[in-house]
Amino acid sequence: MYKTSVIWLCGLLSLVLGGCTTPAVRQAESVVAQADSLWQAGKMYGIDEGDSASLAQAYETLSTFNSPLLSTFKYQLSTDFSRLCYHYGRLLREKDNPVAAMQVFIDATHSRTRDYHILGRVYSNIGDLCHLAGDFPLSYDMFSRSADCFLKNGDTLLYYYGLNNMAFELAEQGKEKETLALLGNIETVDPQDLHSSICLTKAILYRNIECYDSAIHYVNHYNNENYRHGIGYTIKAQSFEQLGCPDSSLYYAKKVALAENIPEQDKFNVLYILINHDSTLTNEELIKLSAQRSDIETDVLIPLHNQLAVAVQLLEQDLTRKPDLRWLYAIIVTVTIIACIIGAYVYRKRKKQELLTQKIDVLEKTANSIQEKKDELSESYLANHKNIEEEINNRCSMLRTNDSIKKTLAWKNYNKMCDIVDKLFYLLASKLRDQYSLNETEVRLCILTLLECDYNRIAELLYRSSTSIGTLKIRVAKKLGTTAKDLRSYLIDNVCIA
């Protein structure tokens, strides 16, 4: 019985693997290799070189062999199919067919390939389609899967790009805390390659939560020239409009309207600003711009959004569908499970251990980076603190030795004296008045204490008896939250330098 089962299993394997080497399959694999080469060269198969019909035919051919049984026995077939789906899906997106592209990308996720790099890119494209359809939570989920795939592949840079994509979707939903927390995980490792992308994500976030000054600030630090004239200037135009700066809003709106290769959505948005805020337009020009905006909406945006909605519906159906395990597939699984269970168990444990090790390495690098930055900041703070304290002491020493201190500090003119003290001692007088609500006498006492004047000198300048200075000093120190003995050091550390 055992011998018969072995012979049957070997015959099945021969049939399966032999059926995967037909001329059509070899031709499809050749197309995949060509598409990969063009991709590495920065080109697209079916656009720059190659025939799009050949790519479609190769997809149809390998789809026939994309079954759980075949992918189990021939790993390379599932890998070729997943890569083919990636290239064909990108081509369909380029040709404005998001529904077909979504179906092809979904097929790639079912290929059972272990090429996590290509799976990460597939999930990233699915996330893009969900984003364009306006389903930001679903897009966030797809970018999360993409990031996990890149991490499994050991590609740290693409992993952080995935995290930024996730943060971008949170920003679109106006979730400030979650967005900044996720971006904080990226910024702790200081990835220079992501600086521009992080700035764009923050610009989107602050525009959506109506912090328009911050949105403009981060657009100014967004250095991707390929997109600055589109989304960057669009954000600026919208932000300046909300800030009540129509001239600045029109300036950037016109830049977007006159630029080439700008997304239709950006043109649609800036046309609204031009129509409603450009007072130089004639009635004919207003009518023309209104018609242009209406055409973009009816001819481009609405049809595209409808297609994207159908594409997202395909994805949602795929995510909720239950696998159809037919009786033949069940029998094959039953026969092979005994032989594969030990190897599969060990393999999965090893993969989980490797993934855990990668995550631990990332966390250790992050912790080390944070500690190094903390040490640098501490050293810089202490050095700066010491320099400022020496500068204050030097200035105090010069003023104490000056017999004409009343004239130097304009002592009789309180407001002028405060201005001079602010310039010499880092806004000391203003902080004492505004933050601690001290009156004129108390402010003057603090200044003389900082100068280390003795009680008799203080009494002379405040026109008070020397016996009352101690009581006054205790009262002022209590207001500041310190003691009379520590008043001077408190003024330096917590008022001047703070």
C-alpha positions as CSV (number, residue, x, y, z in Angstrom):
1,M,0.0,0.0,0.0
2,Y,2.8,2.4,0.9
3,K,4.7,1.6,-2.3
4,T,1.6,2.2,-4.4
5,S,1.1,5.6,-2.7
6,V,4.7,6.6,-3.4
7,I,4.4,5.6,-7.1
8,W,1.1,7.5,-7.4
9,L,2.6,10.6,-5.7
10,C,5.7,10.6,-8.0
11,G,3.5,10.2,-11.0
12,L,1.4,13.1,-10.0
13,L,4.5,15.3,-9.4
14,S,5.9,14.3,-12.9
15,L,2.5,15.2,-14.5
16,V,2.3,18.6,-12.7
17,L,5.9,19.6,-13.3
18,G,5.9,18.3,-16.9
19,G,2.7,20.3,-17.6
20,C,4.4,23.5,-16.5
21,T,7.1,23.4,-19.2
22,T,5.0,23.9,-22.2
23,P,6.2,26.3,-24.9
24,A,3.5,28.8,-23.9
25,V,4.7,28.8,-20.3
26,R,8.3,29.2,-21.4
27,Q,7.3,32.1,-23.6
28,A,5.4,33.7,-20.7
29,E,8.5,33.3,-18.5
30,S,10.6,35.0,-21.2
31,V,8.2,38.0,-21.2
32,V,8.5,38.2,-17.4
33,A,12.3,38.3,-17.7
34,Q,12.2,41.1,-20.3
35,A,9.7,43.1,-18.2
36,D,12.1,42.7,-15.2
37,S,15.1,43.9,-17.2
38,L,13.2,47.0,-18.4
39,W,12.0,47.7,-14.8
40,Q,15.5,47.6,-13.5
41,A,16.4,50.1,-16.3
42,G,13.6,52.4,-15.2
43,K,11.4,51.6,-18.1
44,M,7.9,50.0,-18.4
45,Y,7.2,47.0,-20.6
46,G,4.4,47.8,-23.0
47,I,5.1,51.6,-22.9
48,D,8.8,52.2,-23.5
49,E,9.5,48.9,-25.1
50,G,7.7,45.6,-25.7
51,D,4.2,44.7,-26.8
52,S,1.4,45.2,-24.3
53,A,-0.5,42.4,-26.0
54,S,2.4,40.0,-25.2
55,L,2.2,41.0,-21.6
56,A,-1.6,40.3,-21.6
57,Q,-1.1,36.9,-23.3
58,A,1.6,35.9,-20.8
59,Y,-0.8,36.9,-18.0
60,E,-3.5,34.7,-19.4
61,T,-1.1,31.8,-19.9
62,L,0.3,31.8,-16.3
63,S,-3.2,32.4,-14.9
64,T,-4.1,28.9,-16.1
65,F,-1.3,27.4,-14.0
66,N,-1.8,29.6,-11.0
67,S,-3.4,27.0,-8.8
68,P,-2.5,26.0,-5.2
69,L,-1.3,22.6,-6.4
70,L,1.1,23.9,-9.0
71,S,2.4,26.7,-6.9
72,T,3.1,24.2,-4.1
73,F,5.3,21.9,-6.4
74,K,6.9,24.7,-8.5
75,Y,7.7,27.8,-6.5
76,Q,9.3,29.6,-9.5
77,L,6.0,29.5,-11.4
78,S,4.2,31.3,-8.6
79,T,7.0,33.9,-8.4
80,D,7.0,34.5,-12.2
81,F,3.2,34.9,-12.0
82,S,3.4,37.4,-9.2
83,R,6.0,39.5,-11.0
84,L,4.0,39.3,-14.2
85,C,0.9,40.6,-12.3
86,Y,2.9,43.5,-11.0
87,H,4.2,44.5,-14.4
88,Y,0.8,44.0,-16.1
89,G,-1.1,45.8,-13.3
90,R,1.2,48.9,-13.6
91,L,0.6,48.9,-17.3
92,L,-3.2,48.8,-16.8
93,R,-2.9,51.7,-14.3
94,E,-0.9,53.6,-16.9
95,K,-3.6,53.0,-19.4
96,D,-6.3,54.3,-17.0
97,N,-7.9,50.9,-16.3
98,P,-8.0,50.7,-12.5
99,V,-10.6,48.0,-12.4
100,A,-8.6,45.5,-14.4
101,A,-5.4,46.6,-12.6
102,M,-7.0,45.9,-9.2
103,Q,-8.0,42.4,-10.4
104,V,-4.5,41.7,-11.6
105,F,-2.9,42.9,-8.3
106,I,-5.4,40.8,-6.3
107,D,-4.4,37.7,-8.4
108,A,-0.7,38.5,-7.4
109,T,-1.6,38.4,-3.7
110,H,-3.0,34.9,-4.2
111,S,0.0,33.6,-6.1
112,R,1.5,32.2,-2.9
113,T,4.9,33.6,-3.8
114,R,7.6,34.2,-1.2
115,D,9.0,37.1,-3.1
116,Y,8.1,39.6,-0.4
117,H,9.7,42.5,-2.4
118,I,7.3,42.2,-5.3
119,L,4.4,41.5,-2.9
120,G,5.3,44.7,-1.1
121,R,5.1,46.7,-4.3
122,V,1.8,44.9,-5.3
123,Y,0.2,45.9,-2.0
124,S,1.6,49.4,-2.4
125,N,-0.2,49.8,-5.8
126,I,-3.4,48.4,-4.3
127,G,-3.0,51.1,-1.5
128,D,-2.6,53.8,-4.2
129,L,-5.8,52.7,-5.9
130,C,-7.7,52.8,-2.6
131,H,-6.3,56.2,-1.9
132,L,-7.4,57.6,-5.2
133,A,-10.9,56.2,-4.5
134,G,-10.9,58.1,-1.2
135,D,-11.0,54.9,1.0
136,F,-8.2,56.0,3.3
137,P,-8.7,53.3,6.0
138,L,-8.5,50.5,3.5
139,S,-5.5,52.2,1.8
140,Y,-3.9,52.4,5.2
141,D,-4.4,48.6,5.7
142,M,-2.9,47.9,2.2
143,F,0.2,50.0,2.9
144,S,0.6,48.3,6.3
145,R,0.7,44.9,4.5
146,S,3.2,46.4,2.0
147,A,5.5,47.6,4.8
148,D,5.3,44.2,6.5
149,C,6.4,42.5,3.2
150,F,9.3,44.9,2.8
151,L,10.4,44.2,6.4
152,K,10.2,40.4,5.7
153,N,12.4,41.0,2.7
154,G,14.9,42.9,4.9
155,D,14.5,46.2,2.9
156,T,14.6,48.8,5.7
157,L,14.3,51.8,3.5
158,L,11.2,50.6,1.7
159,Y,9.8,49.6,5.0
160,Y,10.0,53.2,6.2
161,Y,8.5,54.4,3.0
162,G,5.6,52.0,3.8
163,L,5.3,53.6,7.2
164,N,5.2,57.0,5.6
165,N,2.5,55.9,3.3
166,M,0.5,54.7,6.3
167,A,1.0,58.0,8.0
168,F,-0.1,59.8,4.7
169,E,-3.5,57.9,4.9
170,L,-3.9,58.9,8.6
171,A,-3.1,62.5,7.6
172,E,-5.8,62.4,4.9
173,Q,-8.2,61.4,7.8
174,G,-7.0,64.3,9.9
175,K,-5.7,62.0,12.7
176,E,-3.0,64.3,14.0
177,K,-1.7,62.2,17.0
178,E,-1.6,58.9,15.1
179,T,0.1,60.5,12.1
180,L,2.8,62.3,14.1
181,A,3.4,59.2,16.2
182,L,4.0,57.1,13.1
183,L,6.2,59.7,11.5
184,G,8.1,59.9,14.8
185,N,9.1,56.3,14.4
186,I,10.7,57.1,11.0
187,E,12.4,60.4,12.1
188,T,14.1,58.7,15.0
189,V,16.4,56.9,12.6
190,D,16.9,60.1,10.5
191,P,16.3,58.6,7.0
192,Q,17.4,61.5,4.7
193,D,15.8,59.8,1.7
194,L,12.4,60.2,3.3
195,H,12.7,63.8,4.3
196,S,10.7,65.2,1.4
197,S,8.0,62.6,1.7
198,I,7.6,63.2,5.4
199,C,7.3,67.0,4.8
200,L,4.5,66.3,2.2
201,T,2.7,64.0,4.7
202,K,2.8,66.8,7.4
203,A,1.7,69.4,4.9
204,I,-1.4,67.2,4.1
205,L,-2.1,66.7,7.8
206,Y,-1.9,70.3,8.7
207,R,-4.0,71.4,5.7
208,N,-6.7,68.9,6.7
209,I,-6.7,70.0,10.4
210,E,-6.8,73.6,9.3
211,C,-3.3,74.5,10.6
212,Y,-2.6,76.3,7.3
213,D,0.6,78.1,8.4
214,S,2.2,74.8,9.3
215,A,1.0,73.3,6.0
216,I,2.7,76.0,4.0
217,H,5.9,75.6,6.1
218,Y,6.2,71.9,5.3
219,V,5.4,72.5,1.6
220,N,8.4,74.9,1.6
221,H,10.6,72.0,2.8
222,Y,9.1,69.5,0.2
223,N,11.9,69.1,-2.3
224,N,10.4,66.7,-4.8
225,E,10.5,68.8,-8.0
226,N,8.4,66.2,-9.9
227,Y,5.4,66.9,-7.7
228,R,6.0,70.4,-6.2
229,H,4.2,72.2,-8.9
230,G,1.2,69.9,-8.5
231,I,0.2,68.9,-5.0
232,G,2.7,71.3,-3.4
233,Y,1.4,74.5,-5.0
234,T,-2.2,73.2,-4.7
235,I,-1.7,72.9,-0.9
236,K,-0.2,76.4,-0.8
237,A,-3.0,77.9,-2.9
238,Q,-5.7,76.3,-0.7
239,S,-3.9,77.3,2.6
240,F,-3.4,80.9,1.6
241,E,-7.1,81.0,0.6
242,Q,-8.1,79.8,4.0
243,L,-5.7,82.3,5.7
244,G,-7.4,85.2,3.8
245,C,-4.5,85.9,1.5
246,P,-6.2,85.8,-1.9
247,D,-3.2,87.3,-3.8
248,S,-0.8,84.6,-2.6
249,S,-3.5,81.9,-3.2
250,L,-4.0,83.2,-6.8
251,Y,-0.2,83.2,-7.4
252,Y,0.1,79.5,-6.7
253,A,-3.2,78.6,-8.3
254,K,-2.1,80.1,-11.5
255,K,1.2,78.2,-11.4
256,V,-0.7,75.0,-11.1
257,A,-3.2,75.9,-13.8
258,L,-0.4,76.8,-16.3
259,A,1.9,73.8,-15.5
260,E,2.0,70.7,-17.7
261,N,1.4,67.1,-16.6
262,I,-0.5,68.2,-13.5
263,P,-3.1,65.8,-12.1
264,E,-6.7,66.7,-13.1
265,Q,-7.7,66.7,-9.4
266,D,-5.2,69.5,-8.7
267,K,-6.4,71.5,-11.8
268,F,-10.0,71.0,-10.6
269,N,-9.1,72.4,-7.2
270,V,-7.2,75.5,-8.3
271,L,-9.8,76.4,-10.9
272,Y,-12.2,76.9,-8.1
273,I,-9.8,79.5,-6.6
274,L,-9.3,81.3,-9.9
275,I,-13.0,81.5,-10.5
276,N,-13.9,82.8,-7.1
277,H,-10.9,85.1,-6.3
278,D,-9.4,86.4,-9.6
279,S,-11.0,89.8,-10.0
280,T,-9.1,90.5,-13.2
281,L,-11.1,87.8,-15.2
282,T,-13.7,89.0,-17.6
283,N,-17.2,87.4,-17.8
284,E,-16.1,85.4,-20.9
285,E,-13.0,84.1,-19.1
286,L,-15.0,83.1,-16.0
287,I,-17.5,81.2,-18.2
288,K,-14.6,79.5,-20.0
289,L,-12.9,78.5,-16.7
290,S,-16.2,77.3,-15.2
291,A,-16.8,75.1,-18.3
292,Q,-13.3,73.7,-18.1
293,R,-13.8,72.8,-14.5
294,S,-17.1,71.2,-15.2
295,D,-15.6,69.2,-18.1
296,I,-12.8,67.9,-15.8
297,E,-15.4,66.8,-13.3
298,T,-17.8,65.2,-15.7
299,D,-15.4,63.8,-18.2
300,V,-12.4,62.8,-16.0
301,L,-13.0,62.8,-12.3
302,I,-16.4,61.3,-12.0
303,P,-15.8,58.4,-14.5
304,L,-12.4,57.8,-12.9
305,H,-13.9,57.8,-9.4
306,N,-16.6,55.4,-10.5
307,Q,-14.0,53.0,-11.9
308,L,-12.0,53.3,-8.7
309,A,-15.1,52.6,-6.6
310,V,-15.6,49.4,-8.6
311,A,-11.9,48.5,-8.1
312,V,-12.2,49.0,-4.4
313,Q,-15.4,46.9,-4.4
314,L,-13.4,44.0,-6.0
315,L,-10.9,44.3,-3.3
316,E,-13.5,44.3,-0.5
317,Q,-15.2,41.2,-2.0
318,D,-11.8,39.5,-2.2
319,L,-11.0,40.3,1.4
320,T,-14.3,38.9,2.7
321,R,-14.6,35.9,0.4
322,K,-14.2,32.4,1.8
323,P,-11.9,30.0,0.0
324,D,-13.6,27.4,-2.2
325,L,-11.9,24.1,-1.3
326,R,-13.1,21.5,-3.7
327,W,-13.0,17.8,-3.0
328,L,-9.9,17.1,-5.3
329,Y,-7.9,19.9,-3.6
330,A,-8.9,18.4,-0.2
331,I,-7.7,15.0,-1.2
332,I,-4.4,16.3,-2.4
333,V,-3.9,18.3,0.8
334,T,-4.7,15.1,2.8
335,V,-2.1,13.0,0.9
336,T,0.7,15.6,1.0
337,I,0.2,17.0,4.5
338,I,1.8,14.1,6.3
339,A,5.0,14.5,4.2
340,C,5.1,18.3,4.4
341,I,3.9,19.1,8.0
342,I,7.3,18.7,9.7
343,G,9.2,20.7,7.1
344,A,6.5,23.4,6.9
345,Y,6.5,23.7,10.7
346,V,10.2,24.1,10.9
347,Y,10.3,26.5,8.0
348,R,7.6,28.7,9.4
349,K,9.2,28.8,12.8
350,R,12.5,29.8,11.2
351,K,10.8,32.6,9.2
352,K,9.0,33.9,12.3
353,Q,12.3,33.9,14.2
354,E,14.1,35.7,11.3
355,L,11.3,38.3,11.2
356,L,11.4,38.8,15.0
357,T,15.2,39.2,14.8
358,Q,14.8,41.8,12.1
359,K,12.3,43.7,14.2
360,I,14.6,43.5,17.2
361,D,17.5,44.8,15.1
362,V,15.4,47.7,13.9
363,L,14.3,48.6,17.5
364,E,17.9,48.3,18.8
365,K,19.1,50.7,16.0
366,T,16.3,53.1,16.8
367,A,17.1,53.0,20.5
368,N,20.8,53.6,19.9
369,S,20.0,56.5,17.6
370,I,17.7,58.1,20.1
371,Q,20.3,57.7,22.9
372,E,23.1,59.3,20.7
373,K,20.9,62.2,19.9
374,K,19.9,62.6,23.5
375,D,23.6,62.7,24.6
376,E,24.4,65.2,21.9
377,L,21.6,67.5,22.9
378,S,22.6,67.2,26.6
379,E,26.2,68.2,25.8
380,S,25.1,71.0,23.6
381,Y,22.6,72.3,26.2
382,L,25.2,72.2,29.0
383,A,27.8,74.0,26.9
384,N,25.3,76.7,25.8
385,H,24.0,77.1,29.4
386,K,27.6,77.6,30.7
387,N,28.4,80.2,28.0
388,I,25.2,82.2,28.7
389,E,25.8,82.1,32.5
390,E,29.4,83.3,32.0
391,E,28.1,86.1,29.7
392,I,25.6,87.2,32.3
393,N,28.1,87.1,35.1
394,N,30.5,89.2,33.1
395,R,27.9,91.8,32.3
396,C,26.8,91.9,36.0
397,S,30.5,92.4,37.0
398,M,30.8,95.3,34.6
399,L,27.7,97.0,35.9
400,R,28.6,96.5,39.6
401,T,31.9,98.3,39.1
402,N,30.3,101.1,37.2
403,D,29.7,104.1,39.6
404,S,27.1,105.5,37.3
405,I,24.8,102.4,37.4
406,K,21.7,104.7,37.5
407,K,22.7,106.3,34.2
408,T,23.8,103.0,32.5
409,L,20.5,101.2,33.3
410,A,18.4,104.4,33.1
411,W,17.3,103.6,36.6
412,K,14.8,106.4,37.0
413,N,12.9,105.6,33.8
414,Y,11.3,102.2,34.5
415,N,10.2,101.3,31.0
416,K,13.5,102.3,29.5
417,M,15.4,100.4,32.2
418,C,13.3,97.3,31.4
419,D,14.2,97.6,27.7
420,I,17.9,97.8,28.6
421,V,17.7,94.9,31.0
422,D,15.9,92.8,28.4
423,K,18.7,93.4,25.9
424,L,21.4,92.6,28.3
425,F,19.8,89.7,30.2
426,Y,17.7,87.7,27.7
427,L,14.3,89.4,28.3
428,L,14.6,89.2,32.1
429,A,12.4,92.2,32.9
430,S,9.6,91.2,30.4
431,K,9.5,87.6,31.8
432,L,9.3,88.8,35.4
433,R,6.4,91.1,34.5
434,D,4.5,88.8,32.1
435,Q,5.1,85.3,33.5
436,Y,5.4,86.1,37.2
437,S,3.3,89.2,37.5
438,L,5.9,91.1,39.5
439,N,5.4,94.8,40.2
440,E,7.9,97.6,39.6
441,T,9.6,97.3,43.0
442,E,9.9,93.5,42.8
443,V,11.3,93.7,39.3
444,R,13.9,96.3,40.4
445,L,14.8,94.0,43.3
446,C,15.4,91.0,41.0
447,I,17.6,93.1,38.7
448,L,19.8,94.3,41.7
449,T,19.9,90.8,43.1
450,L,21.2,89.5,39.7
451,L,23.8,92.3,39.8
452,E,24.8,91.0,43.3
453,C,24.4,94.4,44.9
454,D,24.6,94.3,48.7
455,Y,21.6,95.2,50.9
456,N,22.7,98.8,51.5
457,R,23.1,99.4,47.8
458,I,19.7,97.9,47.1
459,A,18.1,100.0,49.8
460,E,19.7,103.1,48.4
461,L,18.4,102.4,44.8
462,L,15.0,101.3,46.0
463,Y,14.6,104.2,48.5
464,R,13.9,101.8,51.3
465,S,15.5,101.0,54.6
466,S,18.1,98.3,54.5
467,T,16.2,96.3,57.2
468,S,13.2,95.8,54.9
469,I,15.2,94.5,52.0
470,G,15.5,91.0,53.4
471,T,11.7,90.7,53.9
472,L,11.1,92.0,50.4
473,K,13.6,89.5,49.0
474,I,11.9,86.6,50.8
475,R,8.5,87.7,49.4
476,V,9.7,88.0,45.8
477,A,11.6,84.6,46.0
478,K,8.4,83.0,47.3
479,K,6.5,84.4,44.3
480,L,9.1,82.8,42.0
481,G,9.0,79.5,43.7
482,T,12.4,79.6,45.3
483,T,14.2,80.9,48.4
484,A,16.0,84.3,49.0
485,K,19.3,82.5,49.2
486,D,18.8,80.8,45.8
487,L,17.1,83.8,44.1
488,R,20.0,84.9,41.9
489,S,20.8,81.4,40.6
490,Y,17.0,80.9,40.0
491,L,16.9,84.1,38.0
492,I,19.8,82.9,35.8
493,D,18.7,79.3,35.3
494,N,15.0,79.6,35.1
495,V,14.3,83.2,33.9
496,C,17.2,84.4,31.8
497,I,18.2,81.1,30.2
498,A,14.8,79.4,30.1
